[in-house]
Amino acid sequence: MFAAAKNIYERDPAAHSMWEVLLTYSGFHALAFYRLAHYFYVRQHYLLAALVAHWGKRTTGVEIHPAAKIGKHLFIDHGTGIVIGQTAVIGDEVTILHNVTLGSRHPRSSGPRHPQIADHVFIGAGAQILGRIYIGEYAKIGAGAIVLQDVPAHTTAVGNPARLLPK
């Protein structure tokens, strides 16, 4: 977890020290709760995983399902209001701002129901990425965007419903 704190410290210009990140950053704490809950989930200790995830949500304001798959160096900045669903996959070096949902559009469907986010994606505040869609590497999702379809790599999506901006 020290590497996660170091990543946040290096990426956030508002961070004054590693101690500040370790002690006060809700995004860092949310990832710590998630990693523990995920550890229990993959070992089929579902109730314990759910309890850890619930405590994490109550403590940080960030709800991450223990079954979600999260890569290295996720940066959750101003974590309040983030929801990451059960079958969501998040790649490496992704940045997520506050009030973002990686949710499902069809809660009863089988298989993956949540977005798959590639490496180096930026997701702006209030964005809603819903359904079984893919967000390509280095894509940017604008603040408040409602994304219901795939976003190719190196592309920016903005608006409601989201539209792709020319490269």
C-alpha positions, -999 to +999 in steps of 0.1 A: +000+000+000+030+023+004+034+023-034-002+034-038+004+063-014+036+072-032+017+072-065-009+096-051+018+119-036+036+121-070+004+127-090-015+151-068+000+187-067-021+194-036-004+167-015+023+182+008+037+150+023+034+112+023+020+114+058-008+136+046-017+110+019-015+081+043-036+098+070-061+119+052-068+109+016-101+091+012-091+077-022-061+060-006-082+046+022-109+034-002-083+014-021-069-001+011-104-013+020-110-026-015-077-045-016-086-062+017-122-069+006-110-083-027-085-105-009-114-121+010-137-122-020-114-142-042-110-167-014-148-170-012-152-154+022-181-134+007-196-121+040-163-109+053-156-092+020-190-075+021-184-063+056-150-049+048-164-032+017-194-018+037-170-004+063-149+011+036-180+028+020-191+042+053-157+055+061-147+070+028-178+076+008-164+054-020-183+021-028-162-005-046-176-040-050-151-066-037-153-085-070-143-056-092-109-058-108-086-028-103-051-025-117-021-007-104-019+029-094-056+039-095-058+075-084-092+084-068-091+121-063-118+136-040-133+102-036-168+110-023-197+095-042-178+070-064-195+037-072-176+008-089-198-022-097-192-059-093-180-068-128-161-035-135-125-038-146-101-008-143-067-008-158-034+007-146-027+044-140-064+055-142-076+087-126-112+090-112-126+122-098-156+125-074-192+114-080-183+089-108-203+057-114-191+027-132-225+010-132-247-015-149-277-008-172-291-044-169-288-057-133-301-091-141-280-100-172-254-127-171-217-121-176-200-087-173-225-059-168-201-030-159-176-010-179-141-021-187-116+008-184-082+005-201-049+019-189-042+056-185-079+068-187-091+100-170-127+101-158-140+136-148-162+145-119-198+134-121-193+111-151-216+081-154-202+052-174-229+026-177-232-009-191-210-034-207-188-010-226-151-005-232-132+027-226-099+026-246-064+036-233-056+072-228-093+081-233-108+111-214-143+112-201-155+148-194-172+160-162-208+151-161-207+128-192-232+100-195-213+073-214-234+044-229-212+032-257-176+023-263-150+051-263-120+044-285-084+049-273-070+084-273-105+099-276-124+124-254-161+118-246-183+147-233-220+155-228-253+138-221-255+115-239-217+114-244-204+123-279-169+117-291-148+148-298-126+148-329-090+139-322 
